[in-house]
């Protein structure tokens, strides 16, 4: 039996060990509460040795502030609320989700994904699945639950192996968190955390949601082509001809008004973009910066509300056209529903914001950054080798902490200031993090969606197990990681900006 053999293999035993260790980790909220407590204890120990650090920007000598002193306890109590409400990602992400959430609740994303895949010609099917899976992160995690089973069903209907469709759908949706043609919630969330981490060294540096945009756009097309190539050259030949008895998944009957609603939404979106373009290029436009510049400009700094309005325009248009929005009350109701889905995130942010604030106030973050940078320079390990090493480290961390936001909140206060000391821009460090996190999403047993996708897989192959799924995902994971590293090297050495005005180095 294939599953029994997999269970006895060395690789599967290693994965089982990782799964056991990961399962023993506490919930992310408790994890960050523990990290905040650890910072308190560390600050006390540092203070016993009168530790200090010279601030790289001001030249001021900063002592390690003891959070367990009277002054420290006063800071903890007085700053707790402002740490939370003033945490940059909180307002940005919630604002974005008002628009994205409404668009999802009225059914636009589900309908667009289904139609994009089901209407694709056979020769383009694999690439269509990959592209839709990658772009599906507009709807956050929904793509990982919707695209794989739909792709498996369509592959089966056209006479191709359904597990090949499921594999490319799952791989693309899992890797898509770093690639999109649009600015999405993930960009807002990660850039906010990066900004907070950068403040440990320099209060003036702001990482915006568009700072990785150019890299993300190129990544969409690179991953689409690569996923299609891997599927046709490795996955389908390995699977062979499908001979099983599939239990076809039921597809909900679509509302006949959906097609017209999608057309109306697209027209409304294009009109919005056209008005925006006219507004940008209008003489003396208030959307442009001093001297007519685009970087910096109110357009760039206001990109989050601009995108929020775009999603509201297309979402409300679709909802009205399909009959799901009949009054302003419905609009508010769908927004409220989307905020309910964010409740877990809000709770987690409370703990994350305290951890990062304590890390900064104690000056431990600055101490680690300065001394860590000095150590790396002393061993001459400061170039792209260091960045690649960090990417591999984060890729392995994904086997223990699968939440992308939680892992970045844990890593950013350490690595963003550290790499800033070596001259790297926080947005560049963020790119390195994102490619590492996305590449190994699909092979970590701790990702909650893996169990769901495995259930879909077993509808076509009852013998399939976790080893089967991971063996299908490994070629994607390894190739995506290698290709992304090469893409970072191309951007780095060719001087291609990662986003508007963003180079690898601080100016």
N, C-alpha and C positions, 0 to 999 in steps of 0.2 A: 504494500500500500504506500502511495506517495507520501501521505501525511505522516505515517509512522516512520518512514525513512528520514523525513525532514526532522522529526523530533530527535532522532539519534545523532544527527550531524553536528559537527563542531560549531558551525556557524549558527545553527538554531539554538544550541546550548548557550552561545555567547549572547544571542538576542534575548533569550529567556533570563539570563543573568542581569542584563541591562533593564529588562522589564521589571524584575523583582526590586532592583535598587530604585528605579524611578517610582515605583508604586509606594515605596516607603517614604518618599519625599512628601512633606505636608502640602496642603492646598496652597496655591500661590499667595492668598491673603495672609495665611499664617506664616508662610515662608518670609514675606517681607516684614511682618511684625517681628519675627525672629531676627531678621537682618538689622532692623532698627535697634533692637535690644543689643545686638552684637556690636554695633557702632558705639552705643553708649558705654559698653564695657571697655571697648578698645580705646575710647577717648580717655577713660579713667586711667588705663594702664600707660598710655602715652604721656599723660600729664605727670605721672610719678617720676618720669625721667626728664621732665622739662623739655620735651621734644618741641621743635619749632621748624619752620621752613621759610625760605625767602620767596616771597611772591614774585613769579616771573614777570609780571606786568609792571607793578608799582615799585618793586625792590624792597618792599616793607617786610620785616621779619614777623611772621605770624606764629604765635604759639598754638599748640594743639589744645583747643578748648574742651574742658571736661564737662560732658553732658550730665554727669552725676553730681556736679557741684551745685551750690545754691543758684548761681547764675544760670547754669545749664538747665536745671529744673524749671526755673522761671521762663527760660526761652521755650522749653518744650510745651508748657501750658499756654503761654501767650501766643505762640506761633501755630499751634495745631490747626486751627480753623483756617487761617490765611495760607498755610502750607497747602491745604486741600483746595480751597476755592481759588487760590492764585496759581495753581499748577497748570502750566500752559496747555498740555494736551486735553485737559478736561473740557473746557469750553469749546475748543476747536473741534474735537471729535463729536461732542454732543450736537453742535450746530450742524456739522456735516450730516450726521445721522438723521436729523429732522427731514432733510430732503431725500437722502438715499433710502431711509426707512420707509417714508411714504411711498416712494416709487416701487419699492419691493412689495409693500402690503397691498397695493392695488393690482399686482400681478404682472407688471410690465417686464420685469427681469425674467420670470419663469417663461412667459410667452416668447420673449425674444430669443432666449437660449434654445428652447425647443424648436422654434422655427428655423433658427440659424443652422442647427444640426440636421433636422429632418428634411430640409429643402436643398441640402448640398448635393451636387452631382457625385456619382460614385468615385470618380477619379480624384475628387477634392475632399472626400469625406473625412479622411484621417486628419488632414490639415485643418479642416473646419472644426472638428472636435477639439483639436489642440488649441486653436485660436480662441474658441468660445470658452474653453476651460480656463485659459489664462486670463481672458478679459472678465471672466465671471467673478473675479474678486471685487468688482464694483458692488456686488451683493454680499460681500464678506464671505462667510463660511458656506453660504447656501450652494455655491457652485460645486463644492466637494460632495454634496449629497444629491444634487440634481444631475450633473453632467455624466458621471460614470455609469449609472444604470441606464440612462437614456442612450448613451453611446453604445453600450453593450447590446441593447435591444435593436438598434438600427443596424449594427454590424451583423447581427444574427439574421435580420430580415433580408439583407442584401447578399447573404451567403458567405459572409466572412466570420472568423472566429469571434464570438461575443466577448471573450476574455481579452482579446486584443483591443477592442473598443473600450472596454472598462479600464484597461491599463492606461491607454493614452489619455482617457478622460480624467482619471484620478491623478496621474502624474502631472498633467497640465494645470489642473485646478490647484493642486498642492503647491506647485512652483510659482503659481501666478501672483503670489503676494508681493513679488518684487517687480512685476512687469505689468504695465497697463498703458494704454494710449491716453487715458484720462487721469486726472488727479483724484484719488479716492481716499476713503477714510484711513487706510493704513498709512498713507503719506502724511496725513495730518497728525496721526497718533505718534508715529516714530519721530517726526521732526520736532514735535513738542517736547518729547523726552530728551532729544539731542540738545535742544536749546537749554533746558534746565541743567543738563550735565555740563554744557559749555560754560555756564555761569560760574562754575567752580573756579575757573581760571580767568575768564573774561566776560564781564556782564554785557558787553556791547555786541557780542556775536549772537545772531539769530539765525536758526535754521528754519527755512520755510518749507511748506509742502511741495513746492516746485523744484527744490534743490537737487533732486535725483531724476527729474522728469525726462531729460534727454536720454539718460542711460536706460530708464524704464521703457521708453518707446523702442529703442533698438533691441532691447531684450525680448519684447513681444515677438518680433519677426524672427529673431535668432532662435528662440525656444520653439516657435511654431514649426519652423523648418526642421529643427533638430528632432523634435518629438515625432513628426511624421516620418523622418528617415529611420529613427530607431524602431518605430513600430513596424515598418515595412521590411527592414533589413534584418532585424533581430527577433522581435517579439512574435510576429506572425509565423516566420519559418520555424521557430522553436515550438510553437503551439501546434502547428500543422492544421489539418482539416478538422473542423468541429464535427464530432460524431455523437454528442450527448443529446439528451432529451431536455430541452430547455422548458422552463416554466416561465412563459412570457409575462413581463410586468405590465400591469394595467396602466394605461395612460389616460388621465382624466380628459373627458370630453371638453373641448375648448368652447368658449363663448363665441358665437358667430360674429359678435361685434369686435372681437379682439384685433382682427386684421386691420379694420378701418381705424381702430383706436391707436394701433402702433403707427400707422401712417400719419395720423394727426399729431401724435407725440413727436415724431421725427420732424415734421414740418414746423411745429412750435419751437423745437430745440434749435433748428436751423435759423429761424427768425430771430431767436434770442441771441445766437452767436453772431448773426449779421449785424444786429443793432450794437452789440458789444464791439465788433470790429470797427464799425463806423465811429463809435464813441472814442475808441483808442486813437484812430488816425485823424480825427477831427482837429483842425488847427487849434492850438493852445488847449488841447484836451486836458481836463482835470485828472484823467486817468494816467497821464504821463508825468514823469518826474521833471525836475528842474532842467531847463534846456531841451526838453522834449525827449529825455532819456526813458528807456523802458526798465533799466536796472540801475538804481532802484526806482520804483514808481508806485503810486497808489494801486495800480493794477496788480502788481506782484504782491504787495503787502496785503491787499484785500482779496486775494485769490480764493480764500475759503468761502466768504459770503457770495462771491460771484458764482462759484460752483454750486453752492447751496441753492441759489435762485435757479440755476440751470436744471437741477434735479426737480425742484418744485414745479417749474414750468412743464417739463415733460411728464412728470408723475401726475400732476393735477389734470393735464390734458388727457392723458390715457384714462385716468380714473373717471372723468366726466364722460368720455366717449364710450366706455365700457359699462357705464351705469353704476359704478361703485361709489362715485362721489356725486351726491345730489344737492349738498349744501355745504356751507362753511363748517358746520358741525362735523361732517364726515372728514374733512381735511384735518381738523384738530384731533379727531379720534384716531386716525391712522398715525399721526405724529406721536400721539400719546402711546400707542401700541409699540411703536419703534423705540420709544424711550424705556418701556418696560423691558425690552430685550437687552437694554444697556445696563440694567441694574447691577449685574455681576461685575461689569467693568467699573462702574462708579464705586462700588465697595472696594475693589482691588486698588483703584487709584488713591483711595484714602490712605492705604498702607504704603503704597509706593511713594506718594508725595512726602510722607513723614521720613521715610528712609533716606531719600535724596536730600531733603532739607537738613537732616541731622549730619549727613555725610559732608555737606558743604559748610555748615556752621562750625563744626568741630575742626575744620581745616585738614582732616585726615585725607580727603580727596586730593587736595593740593599737595600734601606731603607725598602721597603715593605717586602722583603724576610727576612731580619734580624729581624725586629720587629714582623712580622707575625709568624716566627718560635718561637720567645720568647713567644708570646702570647699562641700559641698552646701548648708549653711545660709547661707553667704556669697552664693551665687547664688540663694537662696530656692527650692531644688528639694528639698523634703522631704515633700510630701504624697503623695496617691494617684498623682499624675503620675509620681513616682519609682518607686512600686511597679509601675505599668503598664509603665514603661520597663524595669524589671528583668525583668518577665514576657516582654516581647518579646525582650530580649537572650538569655534562657535558651532561648526557643523557637528562636531562630536557632542557638544553640550545639548544639542537638540534631542539626544537620546534620553536625557534626564528631565529637561524642561521644554515642553512642546509649545507653550504659549509664547508667540513671537513678541508680544508687548511686554510680558512679564520678564522674559529673558533679556530684552533690550534695556528694560528698566534696571535690571541687575547689573548688566555689563556697562552701560553707558557712563555711569558716574566714575567708573574706573578707567575705561579705555578711551573715552572722548578726551578728558583732560590729559591723559598720558600721551596720546598721539598729537594733541595740540602742542605739547611741549617739544615734540619732534618736528613741528611745523605743518602737520596735516590738518586740513579743514574738517570740522565735525561732520559735515555732509558727506565727505569722502569716507570717513570711518563708518558712517551709517550705511553707505553702499556696500562696503565689505561685510558688514553684519547681515544685511538683507539677503545677499546672494548665498551666504552660508546657511542662514536659517531656512530659506526656501528650498535649497537643494536636498536637504535630508528630511524634510517634513514627511515625505511619502514612505520612508523606510523605518521610521521609529514606531515601535509597537505601542508606545504610550499615546500616540495621537488618537483621540476618541473616534475620529471618523474611519480609522482603519478597520475597526470592528464592524461598522455599518457597511463599508465597502465589501468586506469579507462575506457578509450575509448576502449581498447582491451577487457576489461571485459564485457562491454555493448554489444559487438557483440554476446555474449553468454547469457546474461541476461539483457534485456533492462531496467529492474527495478533497477538494481544495482546502488548504489550511493557511495559517499565518505565514508559513514558510513559502507556500505557493505565491501568495501575494507579494511578499518581499522580494522573491526571486524575479518576479516580473518588474518590480519597481527599481531594482538595483541598476540596470543599464541606464534608465532615465536619470536616476539620482547622480550616478558617477559622471555621466556625460554632461548633464546640466552644470554640475559643479566645475568641471574642467573648462567647459565652454565659457562660463561666467568669469572664471579667473582670467582666461585669455582675453575676454572682452574688457575687463578692468585694465589689464596690461595695455591693450590697444588705446583705450581712452587716456590712460596715464602717460604713455610715451608719445602719443600723437598730439597731445595737448587738447583733446576734445573736451569741452565742458560737460560736466555731469548734469548740470541744470543751468538755468540762466545765470551766467556770470560765475559759476562754481567750478573752480579748479581743485586739484588735490591739495594745494598748499594754501596756507593762510597768507594774506597779502600784508 
